[in-house]
Amino acid sequence: MRLTRVTDAEELDLASHTRAAKLHQLRGGDGPPPDQPRPQDNGWGSFRVVSAAQDGV
C-alpha cells in the first residue's frame, strides 16, 4: 500500500468541492453549500491511498 500526501492546490480544491457536494447531498441540502472555497490548511492533510495491487507492486 502506498500513501502519498496531496499538496497540489488544484487537486485539493477538487477534493474539497467533491466532499462538500457529497455531504450536502447526504444531509438533504443542509449544511454549507458545496461551492464554498476550500478552508485554509489547519493541520489536516489530504492523502492518496493506492493498494499494492493497483500500484503494480
WOZI-V710324 format. One record per backbone hydrogen bond with DSSP energy under -1.0 kcal/mol. CO is the residue of the C=O (numbers start at 1). NH is the residue of the N-H. If there is no record, write none. Layout:
((CO & NH) (CO & NH))
This chain:
((2 & 50) (4 & 48) (8 & 12) (9 & 13) (10 & 14) (11 & 15) (12 & 16) (13 & 17) (14 & 18) (15 & 19) (16 & 20) (17 & 21) (18 & 22) (19 & 23) (20 & 24) (21 & 25) (22 & 26) (23 & 27) (24 & 29) (25 & 28) (33 & 36) (46 & 6) (48 & 4) (50 & 2) (51 & 55) (52 & 57))
